[in-house]
Amino acid sequence: MNWLLVIADFHSNYNRLVKCLNAYKTQQGPSETTKSCEVQLPVGQVVSLLNTMQQELERLATDMEQYQAPLPSDQNNYCTKLANHTQTINELNKQAQCILQLATLPALQK
């Protein structure tokens, strides 16, 4: 798993989710662009995922600040924590990509 690609995807997915959510919130009612965001998934699910993504990023930053210059004895712990964060971020990316794919599907007509 390439750490830089995982983080780049995370950044992109987060921004795309925020853009979708903001587009919906700024409209009086759902437009053709934002209708699918509302219809295909609950807005609460997007908000929840964004909050989880923000919390994971904060945990990552906190953990990495503790290891600015890890001692040789701490290297394994540092690598383990970084691998765990990468795995978590990768899972969050998968959830975000799933939601974003749903948001691009055409809404079903009643």
C-alpha positions in Angstrom: 0.0 0.0 0.0 1.5 3.3 -1.1 1.2 5.8 1.8 1.2 8.9 -0.5 -1.5 7.5 -2.8 -3.7 6.6 0.2 -3.4 10.1 1.6 -3.9 11.8 -1.8 -7.1 9.7 -2.3 -8.2 10.6 1.2 -7.7 14.3 0.6 -9.5 14.1 -2.8 -12.4 12.0 -1.4 -12.9 14.3 1.6 -13.0 17.4 -0.6 -15.4 15.8 -3.0 -17.7 14.8 -0.1 -17.6 18.3 1.3 -18.3 19.8 -2.1 -21.4 17.5 -2.6 -22.7 18.3 0.9 -22.1 22.1 0.5 -23.8 22.1 -2.9 -26.8 20.5 -1.4 -26.9 22.7 1.6 -26.6 26.0 -0.4 -29.6 25.2 -2.6 -33.1 26.1 -1.6 -34.2 22.7 -2.8 -32.3 20.0 -4.6 -31.2 21.0 -8.1 -30.3 18.5 -10.8 -26.7 18.6 -9.7 -27.4 18.0 -6.0 -30.6 15.9 -6.2 -28.6 12.7 -6.5 -26.7 13.5 -3.3 -30.0 13.6 -1.4 -31.9 10.9 -3.1 -29.1 8.2 -3.4 -27.9 8.5 0.2 -28.9 10.2 3.5 -27.1 13.5 4.1 -26.5 12.3 7.6 -24.3 9.4 6.3 -22.1 11.9 4.5 -21.8 14.1 7.6 -21.0 11.0 9.7 -18.3 9.9 7.3 -16.7 13.3 7.1 -16.6 13.5 10.9 -15.0 10.1 11.1 -12.4 11.1 8.4 -11.6 14.3 10.3 -11.2 12.4 13.6 -8.8 9.8 11.9 -6.7 12.6 10.5 -6.5 14.2 13.9 -5.4 10.9 15.5 -2.8 10.4 12.8 -1.4 13.9 13.3 -1.3 13.4 17.1 0.5 10.0 16.8 3.0 11.3 14.2 3.8 14.4 16.3 4.9 12.1 19.1 7.4 10.5 16.7 9.2 13.5 15.2 12.5 11.7 15.5 11.8 8.2 16.8 14.4 6.4 18.7 15.6 3.1 17.2 13.6 1.3 20.0 10.4 3.1 19.0 10.8 2.4 15.2 8.6 -0.7 15.3 5.9 1.0 17.3 6.0 4.0 14.8 5.8 1.7 11.8 2.9 -0.3 13.3 0.9 2.9 14.1 1.5 4.3 10.7 0.4 1.0 9.1 -2.7 1.0 11.2 -3.6 4.5 10.2 -3.0 3.7 6.6 -5.3 0.7 6.8 -8.0 2.8 8.5 -7.6 5.6 6.0 -7.8 3.1 3.1 -11.1 1.8 4.5 -12.5 5.3 4.9 -11.5 5.9 1.2 -13.5 2.9 0.2 -16.5 4.1 2.0 -16.2 7.6 0.6 -15.7 6.2 -3.0 -18.8 4.1 -2.6 -20.9 7.1 -1.4 -19.5 9.3 -4.2 -20.4 6.6 -6.8 -23.9 6.4 -5.4 -24.2 10.2 -5.6 -23.4 10.1 -9.3 -26.1 7.6 -10.2 -29.2 9.1 -11.7 -32.1 9.5 -9.2 -35.0 7.1 -9.6 -38.1 8.8 -10.9 -41.3 8.3 -8.8 
